[in-house]
Amino acid sequence: MKKSEVPQDNGRVFEKGSRELYYAVDENGEYTTALSTGWDAKNVVQDHTMQEIQERIDAAREDVRAGRVSPIVYFMELRRMDWQILADYTGIWKWRVKRHGKPAVFAKLNERTLRKYADAFEISVDELRNYNGI
């Protein structure tokens, strides 16, 4: 796109005066950089993504409330993690992290293991242990 065509659609991400760098072609046909305050197409995609993330968080909360999963699943969604990322943060094998997503297994976890999860989620062990979806 030409430098003069770089979108300036005031995206929600850039409301505080920051801008995003784009590559564009200047009047001499050379590649250069240009700053943009946002792009409507990008805003639509970001809105959709945030809606999807919120739906996953809400579903995880409901699953904890119904006793289908442990609080680990909710906090993992809330912090935008997946099983592998959580495993990497805690130093616990991925298959074990998945297993800890089951309420019966979670109820038997020791303090040390709960501390690893709480640290990864930046919450207290009590918050993790006592979260019930409310």
URPE-V484048 format. One record per residue. N is the residue number from 1. RES is the residue in one small letter. PHI is phi in degrees with one decimal (* if undefined). Layout:
BEGIN
[[N | RES | PHI] [N | RES | PHI]]
END
This chain:
BEGIN
[[1 | m | *] [2 | k | -75.3] [3 | k | -57.8] [4 | s | -71.4] [5 | e | -100.4] [6 | v | -62.0] [7 | p | -62.5] [8 | q | -131.9] [9 | d | -95.0] [10 | n | 50.0] [11 | g | -67.5] [12 | r | -64.1] [13 | v | -66.9] [14 | f | -107.4] [15 | e | -64.1] [16 | k | -94.8] [17 | g | 91.8] [18 | s | -81.9] [19 | r | -137.7] [20 | e | -113.6] [21 | l | -89.3] [22 | y | -123.8] [23 | y | -95.9] [24 | a | -145.8] [25 | v | -102.1] [26 | d | -83.3] [27 | e | -65.1] [28 | n | -95.4] [29 | g | 82.2] [30 | e | -95.5] [31 | y | -72.8] [32 | t | -147.2] [33 | t | -109.7] [34 | a | -145.6] [35 | l | -94.0] [36 | s | -128.8] [37 | t | -91.7] [38 | g | 144.9] [39 | w | -147.7] [40 | d | -54.1] [41 | a | -60.8] [42 | k | -67.3] [43 | n | -60.5] [44 | v | -62.2] [45 | v | -63.8] [46 | q | -64.5] [47 | d | -61.8] [48 | h | -63.7] [49 | t | -61.7] [50 | m | -64.8] [51 | q | -65.3] [52 | e | -62.4] [53 | i | -61.7] [54 | q | -63.3] [55 | e | -63.2] [56 | r | -65.9] [57 | i | -63.8] [58 | d | -62.9] [59 | a | -65.5] [60 | a | -64.7] [61 | r | -60.1] [62 | e | -64.8] [63 | d | -64.9] [64 | v | -65.9] [65 | r | -57.9] [66 | a | -83.5] [67 | g | 80.3] [68 | r | -84.1] [69 | v | -139.8] [70 | s | -85.5] [71 | p | -59.4] [72 | i | -56.6] [73 | v | -63.6] [74 | y | -62.4] [75 | f | -66.8] [76 | m | -63.0] [77 | e | -67.2] [78 | l | -59.0] [79 | r | -91.0] [80 | r | 57.5] [81 | m | -108.9] [82 | d | -120.6] [83 | w | -58.3] [84 | q | -68.0] [85 | i | -62.6] [86 | l | -63.3] [87 | a | -60.7] [88 | d | -64.6] [89 | y | -65.9] [90 | t | -91.7] [91 | g | 77.3] [92 | i | -105.9] [93 | w | -56.3] [94 | k | -56.4] [95 | w | -64.8] [96 | r | -73.6] [97 | v | -59.9] [98 | k | -59.8] [99 | r | -62.8] [100 | h | -68.9] [101 | g | -74.1] [102 | k | -88.0] [103 | p | -56.1] [104 | a | -65.6] [105 | v | -73.4] [106 | f | -57.5] [107 | a | -61.3] [108 | k | -98.1] [109 | l | -67.4] [110 | n | -82.2] [111 | e | -58.2] [112 | r | -62.5] [113 | t | -68.5] [114 | l | -61.1] [115 | r | -61.6] [116 | k | -61.3] [117 | y | -67.1] [118 | a | -59.9] [119 | d | -63.1] [120 | a | -63.9] [121 | f | -89.7] [122 | e | 58.2] [123 | i | -134.0] [124 | s | -85.4] [125 | v | -62.0] [126 | d | -62.0] [127 | e | -59.7] [128 | l | -66.1] [129 | r | -63.6] [130 | n | -100.1] [131 | y | -68.6] [132 | n | -127.9] [133 | g | 88.5] [134 | i | -102.2]]
END
